[in-house]
Amino acid sequence: MVPVLEDAIDQDFETQGVSGGVRWPDLAASTVLRKSRSKDARTRANASRVLQATGVLRASFKEGAPGHVQKISSTELRWGSSVPYGVYHQSRAPRTVIPHRPLQLNDLTKRQLVRLLQATMFGEGRLVA
């Protein structure tokens, strides 16, 4: 399931939300200007890219990267990012400054994950312990 999740989230970043079903709001002109004047070359290179100033948040969804969260057991799959500012874009809390820019899974990805989960749980028609 992890490679499917990694690919889906990477596509969400690449398409700025489109692949997940909701295009993220564009950056404010002031944000693009601020990023284009940054001393950090990564930030300047991503001046017009949403959620990608330094690439830290995007990278954190890859196994082994700083901020990556992954716990897999027989009863749990915990996967994502612990980069603190990521939650502000995902949250549906009322907002006045930072737009809602959720990372989402499209229906095809959801179906893939369900099939993988079913195969893991039931194997070839029987419950796998």
LOBA-557770 format. One record per residue: x, y, z of N, C-alpha, C in turn. Coordinates in steps of 0.2 Angstrom, whole numbers, padded with zeros to 4 digits, always signed. Layout:
N
XYZXYZXYZ
...
***
This chain:
129
+0004-0006+0000+0000+0000+0000+0004+0006+0000
+0010+0006+0003+0014+0012+0004+0016+0015-0003
+0019+0011-0008+0020+0013-0014+0014+0017-0018
+0008+0014-0017+0002+0017-0020+0001+0024-0017
+0002+0024-0010+0001+0031-0007+0006+0036-0009
+0012+0034-0009+0018+0038-0011+0017+0041-0018
+0015+0037-0023+0014+0039-0029+0008+0044-0030
+0002+0042-0026-0004+0047-0026-0002+0054-0023
+0001+0054-0018+0003+0060-0015+0008+0064-0019
+0013+0061-0022+0017+0064-0027+0014+0067-0032
+0009+0064-0035+0005+0066-0041+0001+0072-0038
-0002+0072-0032-0006+0078-0030-0001+0084-0029
+0005+0083-0027+0010+0089-0027+0011+0091-0034
+0012+0086-0039+0014+0088-0046+0009+0092-0049
+0003+0090-0048-0003+0093-0052-0006+0098-0047
-0003+0100-0042-0006+0105-0037-0013+0103-0035
-0015+0097-0034-0021+0095-0031-0026+0092-0036
-0025+0093-0043-0029+0091-0048-0030+0083-0048
-0024+0079-0047-0025+0072-0047-0029+0069-0041
-0029+0073-0036-0033+0071-0030-0041+0073-0031
-0042+0077-0035-0049+0079-0037-0051+0086-0035
-0046+0090-0032-0047+0097-0030-0041+0101-0031
-0042+0105-0036-0036+0110-0038-0035+0115-0032
-0029+0115-0030-0027+0120-0024-0028+0127-0027
-0030+0131-0022-0030+0138-0024-0023+0141-0026
-0022+0145-0031-0016+0148-0033-0013+0152-0027
-0006+0153-0027-0003+0157-0022-0005+0164-0023
-0005+0168-0018-0006+0175-0019+0000+0178-0023
-0001+0184-0026+0004+0187-0030+0010+0189-0025
+0008+0191-0019+0013+0193-0014+0017+0187-0012
+0014+0181-0012+0018+0175-0010+0023+0173-0015
+0021+0174-0021+0025+0172-0027+0031+0177-0027
+0030+0183-0026+0035+0188-0026+0040+0187-0020
+0037+0186-0014+0042+0184-0009+0046+0178-0010
+0043+0173-0012+0047+0167-0014+0052+0168-0019
+0050+0172-0024+0055+0173-0030+0061+0178-0027
+0060+0181-0022+0066+0185-0019+0070+0182-0013
+0068+0175-0012+0071+0172-0006+0078+0171-0007
+0082+0170-0002+0089+0168-0002+0090+0161-0004
+0085+0157-0002+0085+0150-0003+0084+0148-0010
+0088+0145-0014+0088+0143-0021+0082+0139-0022
+0080+0134-0017+0075+0130-0018+0068+0134-0018
+0068+0138-0014+0061+0143-0013+0061+0147-0020
+0066+0150-0022+0066+0154-0028+0063+0149-0034
+0066+0143-0035+0064+0138-0040+0057+0136-0040
+0054+0137-0034+0047+0134-0033+0043+0140-0032
+0044+0146-0034+0041+0152-0032+0033+0152-0034
+0031+0149-0039+0024+0148-0041+0021+0142-0039
+0025+0137-0036+0022+0130-0035+0019+0131-0028
+0013+0128-0028+0009+0128-0021+0012+0123-0017
+0013+0124-0010+0015+0119-0005+0022+0117-0007
+0026+0120-0010+0033+0118-0012+0038+0123-0012
+0038+0127-0006+0044+0132-0006+0051+0128-0006
+0052+0124-0001+0058+0121+0000+0058+0113-0002
+0052+0110-0003+0052+0103-0005+0051+0099+0001
+0052+0102+0007+0052+0097+0013+0046+0094+0014
+0040+0097+0014+0034+0094+0015+0033+0088+0010
+0034+0090+0003+0033+0085-0002+0037+0079-0001
+0044+0080+0001+0048+0074+0002+0046+0070+0008
+0043+0073+0013+0042+0070+0019+0037+0064+0018
+0033+0064+0013+0029+0058+0011+0033+0052+0008
+0039+0052+0008+0043+0047+0005+0046+0043+0011
+0046+0037+0010+0049+0032+0015+0057+0034+0017
+0058+0035+0023+0065+0037+0025+0067+0044+0025
+0063+0049+0022+0064+0056+0022+0062+0059+0029
+0066+0064+0031+0064+0068+0037+0057+0070+0038
+0054+0068+0043+0047+0070+0044+0042+0065+0042
+0045+0059+0039+0040+0054+0036+0037+0050+0042
+0031+0048+0042+0028+0044+0047+0026+0037+0044
+0028+0032+0047+0026+0025+0044+0026+0020+0049
+0020+0017+0051+0020+0012+0056+0015+0007+0053
+0018+0001+0052+0014-0005+0049+0014-0011+0053
+0009-0013+0055+0008-0019+0059+0002-0023+0056
+0001-0028+0060-0005-0033+0057-0012-0029+0058
-0012-0024+0062-0018-0021+0064-0018-0013+0062
-0013-0011+0060-0012-0004+0059-0008-0002+0053
-0010+0003+0049-0006+0007+0044-0006+0014+0046
-0001+0017+0048+0000+0024+0050+0005+0027+0045
+0003+0031+0041+0007+0034+0035+0006+0041+0034
+0011+0045+0033+0010+0052+0032+0016+0056+0033
+0015+0062+0035+0020+0067+0037+0019+0070+0044
+0025+0071+0047+0024+0075+0053+0027+0082+0053
+0028+0084+0047+0030+0091+0046+0024+0096+0048
+0026+0100+0053+0021+0103+0057+0016+0108+0053
+0019+0111+0048+0014+0116+0044+0010+0113+0039
+0011+0106+0038+0006+0103+0033-0001+0102+0036
-0002+0102+0042-0009+0101+0045-0013+0107+0043
-0010+0113+0043-0014+0119+0042-0017+0119+0035
-0014+0116+0030-0017+0115+0023-0023+0110+0023
-0022+0105+0027-0026+0099+0027-0033+0100+0031
-0032+0104+0036-0037+0106+0041-0043+0109+0037
-0049+0108+0040-0055+0111+0037-0057+0117+0042
-0053+0118+0047-0055+0123+0052-0056+0130+0048
-0060+0134+0051-0061+0141+0048-0054+0144+0047
-0053+0148+0041-0047+0151+0040-0048+0158+0037
-0043+0162+0038-0043+0169+0035-0037+0170+0031
-0032+0166+0032-0025+0168+0028-0023+0162+0024
-0022+0156+0027-0020+0151+0023-0026+0147+0020
-0026+0146+0013-0032+0142+0010-0031+0135+0011
-0037+0132+0011-0038+0125+0011-0035+0121+0005
-0029+0117+0006-0026+0114+0001-0025+0107+0003
-0030+0103+0002-0030+0096+0005-0026+0091+0000
-0022+0087+0003-0020+0081+0000-0025+0076+0000
-0027+0073-0006-0033+0069-0007-0031+0063-0012
-0035+0058-0011-0034+0052-0015-0040+0052-0020
-0038+0050-0026-0044+0050-0031-0047+0043-0030
-0053+0042-0034-0057+0036-0033-0053+0030-0035
-0049+0030-0041-0045+0025-0043-0040+0022-0038
-0036+0027-0035-0032+0026-0029-0035+0022-0023
-0041+0025-0022-0044+0022-0016-0046+0015-0018
-0048+0013-0024-0050+0007-0026-0044+0002-0025
-0038+0005-0028-0032+0001-0027-0031-0001-0020
-0031+0004-0016-0030+0002-0009-0034-0003-0006
-0041-0002-0007-0046-0007-0005-0044-0014-0007
-0042-0015-0014-0041-0021-0016-0035-0024-0013
-0029-0020-0012-0024-0022-0008-0025-0024-0001
-0029-0021+0002-0031-0022+0009-0035-0029+0009
-0040-0030+0004-0044-0036+0004-0039-0042+0003
-0034-0041-0002-0030-0046-0003-0026-0048+0003
-0024-0043+0007-0020-0045+0013-0024-0048+0018
-0030-0046+0019-0035-0049+0024-0037-0056+0022
-0039-0057+0016-0043-0063+0014-0038-0067+0009
-0033-0065+0007-0029-0069+0003-0033-0072-0003
-0033-0079-0004-0036-0082-0009-0043-0084-0006
-0047-0080-0004-0054-0082-0002-0054-0084+0006
-0049-0084+0009-0049-0085+0016-0045-0080+0020
-0048-0079+0027-0045-0074+0031-0037-0076+0032
-0033-0071+0031-0026-0072+0033-0025-0069+0040
-0022-0074+0044-0021-0071+0051-0015-0067+0052
***
